[in-house]
Amino acid sequence: MSAKPDESVEPDLERGDVTPAPGEATSERVRGIFAGIANRYDLFNILSSWGIDRVWRKRTVRLAGIRKGDRVLDLCAGTGDLSLAIARDTEASEVVGSDFVPEMLEVAERKLERYEGRAAVSFCLVDAQDIPFDDESFEVVTVAFGVRNLPDRPANFSEVFRVLRPGGRYVILEFSRPILAPFRWFYHFYLRLVIPVLGGLLTGDRPSFQYLNDSIRRFPAQAALSAELREAGFTAITWHNLSFGIAAVHIATK
Ligand SMILES: C[S@@+](CC[C@H](N)C(=O)[O-])C[C@H]1O[C@@H](n2cnc3c(N)ncnc32)[C@H](O)[C@@H]1O
């Protein structure tokens, strides 16, 4: 794993051949997909990533540099794993987990019943492109595997910028571009063939997993995402590759 300064924006030629997913990535479509798979989402994650997603979330919490007393907003929190990891493993005073799919948050609420940490944790319905909190109300905003599902990323970046205090950080864990070519080929093969089959078996909804795969393959590589964040006004943007770049944590400062 490495931390690199954001120095260059490389054209990502390999992504030019991605076949468009059937239909647009509308909020309604994304909502329908996650409402349908909410109860099997955690199981799918563990089986498809061989459990590595948990390691990635833990690493994200460490990299986020959350300090004692910080208020943290976790966007696209889904079934709540990142929100609860932040609450357990940092000295944040408050963690607000948010998502726009009630079925995902119901699973998170069930996990919250077993939570015994010090930080105040709550879950609420929020569209990450239209955040209903005051300006400058959080020290840290996080999002894990959510940004690539947003049809309007600039709207999300501008909303996060607004709700962060000056000096606050936006911490994004997302699938990214593996750095070694042979590894990248294997990974795309795995995405294309294994994930829709596994997702289809677990949920009966293979097309949704095909769509989610396409969203991974279309998502900007590390440097391009950094450029988008810079465009939105963030500074001191860094990224940390996880598992040779299968995923990356971007950290952007207001
Ligand atoms: C792949 S899941 C990630 C969940 C969780 N963060 C995790 O690490 O497992 C993506 C989540 O983003 C949510 N999501 C997608 N678009 C959203 C939006 N516009 N506003 C809020 N949540 C959204 C989905 O409902 C889903 O729960």
The ligand as an SDF file (V2000), in Angstrom:
LIG
                    3D

 27 29  0  0  0  0  0  0  0  0999 V2000
  -22.1310   -0.7820   -2.2700 C   0  0  0  0  0  0  0  0  0  0  0  0
  -23.1450   -0.1210   -1.0060 S   0  0  0  0  0  0  0  0  0  0  0  0
  -21.9590    0.3790    0.2140 C   0  0  0  0  0  0  0  0  0  0  0  0
  -22.4850    0.3130    1.6130 C   0  0  0  0  0  0  0  0  0  0  0  0
  -21.4810    0.5360    2.7210 C   0  0  0  0  0  0  0  0  0  0  0  0
  -20.9000    1.8510    2.6850 N   0  0  0  0  0  0  0  0  0  0  0  0
  -20.3940   -0.5050    2.7340 C   0  0  0  0  0  0  0  0  0  0  0  0
  -19.2450   -0.1520    2.8800 O   0  0  0  0  0  0  0  0  0  0  0  0
  -20.7010   -1.6890    2.6470 O   0  0  0  0  0  0  0  0  0  0  0  0
  -23.6240    1.4180   -1.7120 C   0  0  0  0  0  0  0  0  0  0  0  0
  -24.6430    2.1340   -0.8870 C   0  0  0  0  0  0  0  0  0  0  0  0
  -24.8080    3.4420   -1.4270 O   0  0  0  0  0  0  0  0  0  0  0  0
  -26.1590    3.7930   -1.2870 C   0  0  0  0  0  0  0  0  0  0  0  0
  -26.4360    4.9000   -2.2050 N   0  0  0  0  0  0  0  0  0  0  0  0
  -26.3720    4.8950   -3.5500 C   0  0  0  0  0  0  0  0  0  0  0  0
  -26.7230    6.0900   -4.0440 N   0  0  0  0  0  0  0  0  0  0  0  0
  -27.0000    6.8860   -2.9720 C   0  0  0  0  0  0  0  0  0  0  0  0
  -27.3940    8.2360   -2.8350 C   0  0  0  0  0  0  0  0  0  0  0  0
  -27.6040    9.0260   -3.8850 N   0  0  0  0  0  0  0  0  0  0  0  0
  -27.5500    8.7380   -1.5820 N   0  0  0  0  0  0  0  0  0  0  0  0
  -27.3570    7.9460   -0.5050 C   0  0  0  0  0  0  0  0  0  0  0  0
  -27.0040    6.6490   -0.5750 N   0  0  0  0  0  0  0  0  0  0  0  0
  -26.8190    6.1250   -1.7950 C   0  0  0  0  0  0  0  0  0  0  0  0
  -26.8970    2.5200   -1.5930 C   0  0  0  0  0  0  0  0  0  0  0  0
  -28.2080    2.5530   -1.0890 O   0  0  0  0  0  0  0  0  0  0  0  0
  -26.0190    1.4930   -0.9030 C   0  0  0  0  0  0  0  0  0  0  0  0
  -26.4620    1.2610    0.4100 O   0  0  0  0  0  0  0  0  0  0  0  0
  1  2  1  0
  2  3  1  0
  2 10  1  0
  3  4  1  0
  4  5  1  0
  5  6  1  0
  5  7  1  0
  7  8  2  0
  7  9  1  0
 10 11  1  0
 11 12  1  0
 11 26  1  0
 12 13  1  0
 13 14  1  0
 13 24  1  0
 14 15  1  0
 14 23  1  0
 15 16  2  0
 16 17  1  0
 17 18  1  0
 17 23  2  0
 18 19  1  0
 18 20  2  0
 20 21  1  0
 21 22  2  0
 22 23  1  0
 24 25  1  0
 24 26  1  0
 26 27  1  0
M  CHG  2   2   1   9  -1
M  END
$$$$
